[in-house]
Every structure is written in structure tokens, then in C-alpha cells.
């Protein structure tokens, strides 16, 4: 699946709960190391989700602090590396939609 198809779903989920596209972008940049320009280019290229993760410039080392359940699956139990990275992003967007402060979402 293309990241360009998933991205608007993340934004819609956040905006539905009063959060912003800018916050979604900040979370994605924090997790992956993409600049805003690089993120936009990946979306425009219709990069698939696996490639989006694999080509991430610098996966944040603090991402291992992201724990919990997404879609009934405990993140810590996900063995496949790419799927675990996708679940990290899903969890961060869930936290945003639930009203968590950005400092807590970004583990600062």
C-alpha cells in the first residue's frame, strides 16, 4: 500500500479530534528523520509504506519507548521489523488523536 494513501487517514484521524496536519507531520519527521521536503516528496512519489520505512533517513532511537496495543496487537510482540515500525507510527497517531501532549508523544 502506498504511504500516500495512509497519510491522509492519519491526518483525518488527527483533525477529527482537533489536532493538526502539522502535528502529524512533526510526529512522522520525529520517528523517521525525514525533513518536511523529503516527507512531501515521498508522498508525491506514492512510495509504498515498506519503502517509506526502509528509506527513512534516521529512525529515532527513542522509538523503542513506544509501547502498548494497536489494533489488538501489542507493539512489543511484533517480530517483523517493518511492521513494528508501522505500528510505532500508528501508536503515535493514536496518542495524538487521544489528546496527548506533543512532548509526551515525542518522548521528550
Order of alpha helices (4+ residues) and beta strands (2+ residues): alpha-alpha-alpha-alpha-beta-beta-alpha-alpha
